[in-house]
Amino acid sequence: MRSRYSAYVMGLEDYLLASWHASTRPERLDLQEEPKVKWLGLTVHHAASDGDHGTVSFLARYKVGGRAYKLAEHSRFVREEGRWFYLDGDIAE
């Protein structure tokens, strides 16, 4: 999760797509669209794995156009051939 957050901060779309499971991966992310997101911080509240399945609950803070936002998500990951892939997530209100 932390590596994916760092990739969002640095605008590394190729890494994000490569670490996204093929069954749910979008074609592109358009990270360079205006107005750009300024990421402010990540707090991981919970992380767990059971075999080849994992979950991470986190809160990410960011700004767009000078306005602050929070993204809280419960993410699901799957490990294939030794690599973890982001599968999907539920956004918390």
C-alpha positions in Angstrom: 0.0 0.0 0.0 2.8 2.4 0.9 4.5 1.8 -2.4 1.3 2.5 -4.3 0.7 5.7 -2.3 4.3 6.8 -3.1 3.6 6.1 -6.8 0.6 8.4 -6.7 2.6 11.1 -5.0 5.3 10.8 -7.7 2.9 10.4 -10.6 4.2 6.9 -11.5 1.3 5.7 -13.6 3.2 2.7 -15.0 4.0 1.4 -11.6 0.4 1.8 -10.4 -1.0 -0.1 -13.4 1.7 -2.8 -13.1 0.8 -3.4 -9.4 -3.0 -3.4 -10.2 -4.5 -6.9 -10.8 -5.3 -7.5 -14.4 -8.9 -8.4 -13.7 -9.7 -5.0 -12.3 -7.0 -2.7 -13.8 -8.2 0.3 -15.8 -6.5 1.1 -19.1 -5.0 4.4 -17.8 -5.2 6.7 -14.8 -4.7 10.2 -16.2 -2.6 11.3 -13.3 -1.4 14.4 -15.2 -4.9 15.9 -15.7 -5.5 19.4 -14.3 -6.1 20.3 -11.6 -3.4 18.1 -10.2 -3.7 16.3 -6.9 -1.3 17.2 -4.2 -0.9 14.2 -1.8 -0.4 15.3 1.9 -0.1 12.0 3.8 -1.0 8.4 4.4 -2.1 6.7 7.6 -2.4 2.9 7.5 -4.9 1.8 10.1 -4.8 -1.9 9.6 -3.1 -4.4 7.4 -3.5 -8.2 7.4 -2.8 -11.2 5.1 -4.1 -14.7 5.0 -2.2 -16.8 2.5 -2.4 -15.1 -0.8 -5.1 -12.5 0.1 -4.5 -9.3 2.0 -6.4 -6.3 3.2 -5.3 -2.7 4.1 -7.4 0.0 5.7 -6.0 3.5 5.2 -6.7 7.2 5.2 -5.0 9.3 2.5 -5.1 13.1 2.7 -4.8 15.3 -0.5 -5.6 18.7 -2.0 -7.1 19.6 -5.3 -7.4 23.2 -6.4 -6.5 24.3 -2.8 -9.3 22.3 -1.2 -8.5 19.5 1.2 -10.0 16.0 1.0 -9.7 12.6 2.7 -9.9 9.2 1.1 -10.6 6.3 3.5 -10.5 2.9 1.9 -10.5 -0.8 2.8 -8.4 -2.3 0.0 -8.0 -5.9 -1.1 -4.8 -7.4 -2.5 -4.0 -10.7 -4.0 -0.5 -12.4 -4.3 0.3 -14.2 -7.5 3.7 -15.7 -8.2 5.2 -14.0 -5.2 3.9 -10.5 -6.1 1.1 -8.5 -4.4 -1.5 -6.8 -6.7 -4.1 -4.3 -5.8 -7.5 -5.9 -6.5 -10.1 -3.4 -5.4 -11.4 -1.5 -2.5 -14.4 -0.1 -0.6 -14.5 3.6 0.0 -15.5 4.5 3.5 -17.8 7.5 4.1 
